[in-house]
Amino acid sequence: MTDATGTQTPRLSRAVRRAQLLTAARAAFVDQGYHAAAMDDIAERAGVSKPVLYQHFPSKLELYIALVDQAADDLVRQVRTAIASTDDNDVRVHRAVEAIFDFVGGTDQVHRLVFESDLSGNPEVNRIVEVMTQGCIEAIAEPIINDTGVDQARGRLLAAGLVGVSQVSARYWLAQKSVVPLTEAVELVHTLAWRGISRFPRQPH
């Protein structure tokens, strides 16, 4: 097949081509926002013709939503991995905070698709962000409930507090152009959160 310039390119599997298109689209949407980004530009960035792009994503909105969904899944996976990596709750809190800071501070700036979307009024985008937030809360709530003996409602409220303070702090930290080094910023927020959560005594299993 040929690319957007007419050059012969090797045929890729559907999954590989989709990943390539998502990478190109991510850069375009992060740089320009949803409304300013054009499918022509995305196809050119990916080195494909626009018909090839439309074969995988029939509309710009569908492409954008696929990226938001991917970014949201990545954050939940990172938080779940952080929580599952140890049984030490102090370390768990540190790693969960770190996962959120790493997501927000990533060089690909993909967090902007989730937290700064110019489609924030779109119901599907809002649904994805809500599912993402709930996924992070559930990952953190489980060990809180298991280890402290608080009920589901209180455990989820505590987890929501940790997720909220981490997200807001990470975005504030980034907006301040990282005046505070990343490791120190994570430690500050971890200390704040852990001093609160650790007041709930761990129950014997």
C-alpha positions as MATLAB code, in Angstrom:
seq = 'MTDATGTQTPRLSRAVRRAQLLTAARAAFVDQGYHAAAMDDIAERAGVSKPVLYQHFPSKLELYIALVDQAADDLVRQVRTAIASTDDNDVRVHRAVEAIFDFVGGTDQVHRLVFESDLSGNPEVNRIVEVMTQGCIEAIAEPIINDTGVDQARGRLLAAGLVGVSQVSARYWLAQKSVVPLTEAVELVHTLAWRGISRFPRQPH';
ca = [
       0.000    0.000    0.000;
       1.067    3.650   -0.313;
       1.247    6.371    2.314;
      -0.070    9.917    2.133;
       2.835   10.927   -0.152;
       2.368    8.000   -2.513;
       5.363    6.079   -1.190;
       5.050    2.302   -0.961;
       4.829    1.172    2.674;
       4.692   -2.329    4.173;
       1.276   -3.680    5.098;
       0.732   -3.646    8.853;
      -1.624   -5.764   10.913;
      -4.834   -4.037   11.955;
      -3.721   -3.854   15.588;
      -0.328   -2.358   14.718;
      -1.875    0.136   12.304;
      -4.451    1.159   14.914;
      -1.689    1.749   17.472;
       0.218    3.828   14.923;
      -2.834    5.956   14.209;
      -3.559    6.457   17.893;
       0.005    7.622   18.492;
      -0.238   10.169   15.689;
      -3.656   11.335   16.833;
      -2.522   11.668   20.446;
       0.199   14.110   19.428;
      -2.215   16.124   17.280;
      -4.932   16.363   19.929;
      -2.468   17.203   22.704;
      -0.837   19.906   20.569;
      -3.991   21.436   19.091;
      -7.005   20.255   21.074;
      -9.983   18.410   19.645;
     -11.567   21.219   17.666;
      -8.395   22.488   15.968;
      -6.914   19.087   15.109;
      -7.754   17.893   11.595;
      -8.014   14.352   10.271;
      -5.809   15.400    7.326;
      -3.058   16.357    9.750;
      -3.440   13.149   11.750;
      -3.223   11.036    8.591;
      -0.116   12.944    7.520;
       1.507   12.464   10.938;
       0.786    8.734   10.712;
       2.088    8.528    7.152;
      -1.168    7.128    5.750;
      -3.908    8.306    3.446;
      -7.060    9.758    4.957;
      -9.172    6.814    3.683;
      -6.923    4.450    5.650;
      -7.473    6.550    8.767;
     -11.245    6.459    8.243;
     -11.156    2.684    7.810;
     -10.069    2.424   11.433;
     -11.865    5.451   12.880;
     -14.985    6.591   10.993;
     -14.971   10.019   12.671;
     -12.706   12.396   14.536;
     -14.913   12.051   17.599;
     -14.569    8.261   17.610;
     -10.792    8.606   17.333;
     -10.662   11.120   20.174;
     -12.843    8.999   22.442;
     -10.623    5.971   21.763;
      -7.643    8.013   22.969;
      -9.397    9.271   26.086;
     -10.430    5.699   26.871;
      -6.868    4.473   26.388;
      -5.432    7.198   28.620;
      -8.016    6.539   31.335;
      -7.286    2.811   31.265;
      -3.565    3.523   31.553;
      -4.018    5.585   34.711;
      -6.242    3.000   36.406;
      -3.786    0.245   35.486;
      -0.872    2.234   36.907;
      -2.711    2.852   40.186;
      -3.758   -0.802   40.466;
      -0.173   -1.891   39.815;
       1.079    0.487   42.502;
      -1.390   -0.863   45.067;
      -0.704   -4.503   44.193;
       3.073   -4.102   44.297;
       3.395   -4.372   48.095;
       1.544   -5.176   51.329;
       3.132   -2.199   53.093;
       0.391    0.435   53.206;
       2.817    3.322   53.635;
       4.587    2.247   50.457;
       1.243    1.652   48.757;
       0.203    5.254   49.370;
       3.552    6.521   48.118;
       3.377    4.452   44.947;
      -0.245    5.384   44.251;
       0.591    9.091   44.566;
       3.655    8.544   42.393;
       1.586    6.778   39.712;
      -0.771    9.748   39.456;
       2.098   12.257   39.348;
       3.840   10.188   36.665;
       0.662   10.131   34.582;
       0.120   13.880   34.880;
       3.801   14.694   34.360;
       4.337   12.326   31.426;
       6.214   13.781   28.467;
       3.410   12.753   26.092;
       1.042   15.094   28.012;
      -1.744   12.557   27.555;
      -3.259   13.698   30.855;
      -4.580   16.739   28.973;
      -7.027   14.511   27.104;
      -8.481   13.414   30.443;
      -8.232   16.465   32.678;
      -8.177   19.372   30.204;
     -10.327   18.134   27.341;
     -12.070   20.730   25.196;
     -14.811   18.105   24.879;
     -15.518   18.047   28.604;
     -19.214   18.510   27.875;
     -19.406   15.361   25.775;
     -21.366   12.642   27.628;
     -19.086    9.813   26.503;
     -15.914   11.671   27.502;
     -17.484   12.449   30.871;
     -18.466    8.806   31.315;
     -14.930    7.607   30.609;
     -13.427   10.086   33.073;
     -15.952    9.056   35.719;
     -15.190    5.362   35.173;
     -11.486    6.169   35.424;
     -11.951    8.022   38.700;
     -14.057    5.216   40.131;
     -11.459    2.655   39.014;
      -8.714    4.508   40.880;
     -10.934    4.838   43.948;
     -11.804    1.136   43.937;
      -8.154    0.124   43.639;
      -7.230    2.168   46.699;
     -10.414    1.483   48.684;
      -9.952   -2.284   48.707;
      -6.860   -2.381   50.960;
      -8.253    0.426   53.132;
     -11.423   -1.573   53.768;
      -9.585   -4.853   54.247;
      -6.942   -3.469   56.585;
      -8.884   -0.949   58.692;
     -12.253   -2.630   58.949;
     -14.203    0.451   57.842;
     -17.266   -0.217   55.706;
     -17.499    0.172   51.918;
     -18.888    3.709   51.984;
     -16.227    5.038   54.351;
     -13.405    3.169   52.657;
     -14.370    4.577   49.271;
     -14.647    8.076   50.730;
     -11.124    7.837   52.124;
      -9.858    6.493   48.789;
     -11.624    9.309   46.924;
      -9.803   11.790   49.162;
      -6.436   10.270   48.283;
      -7.216   10.207   44.565;
      -8.498   13.776   44.666;
      -5.580   15.276   46.539;
      -3.109   13.439   44.307;
      -4.740   14.520   41.043;
      -5.195   18.150   42.036;
      -1.711   18.380   43.541;
      -0.106   16.780   40.486;
      -1.846   19.165   38.104;
      -0.942   22.142   40.296;
       2.656   20.923   40.453;
       2.803   20.686   36.656;
       1.227   24.118   36.191;
       3.950   25.591   38.420;
       6.446   24.283   35.853;
       7.784   21.693   38.249;
       9.496   24.198   40.576;
       9.490   21.418   43.168;
      11.353   18.304   41.956;
       9.083   15.371   41.155;
      10.437   13.081   43.870;
      10.012   15.778   46.500;
       6.501   16.649   45.301;
       5.446   13.001   45.505;
       6.936   12.687   48.990;
       5.160   15.820   50.210;
       1.745   14.617   49.028;
       2.459   11.078   50.237;
       3.321   12.405   53.705;
       0.136   14.472   53.814;
      -2.030   11.526   52.791;
      -0.297    8.864   54.872;
      -0.443   10.884   58.090;
      -4.201   10.961   57.685;
      -4.882    7.404   56.535;
      -2.430    5.845   58.996;
      -4.562    7.121   61.885;
      -6.966    4.314   61.069;
      -5.377    1.302   62.809;
      -4.663   -1.818   60.803;
      -6.909   -4.694   61.801;
      -5.545   -8.233   62.269;
      -6.568  -10.685   59.536;
];
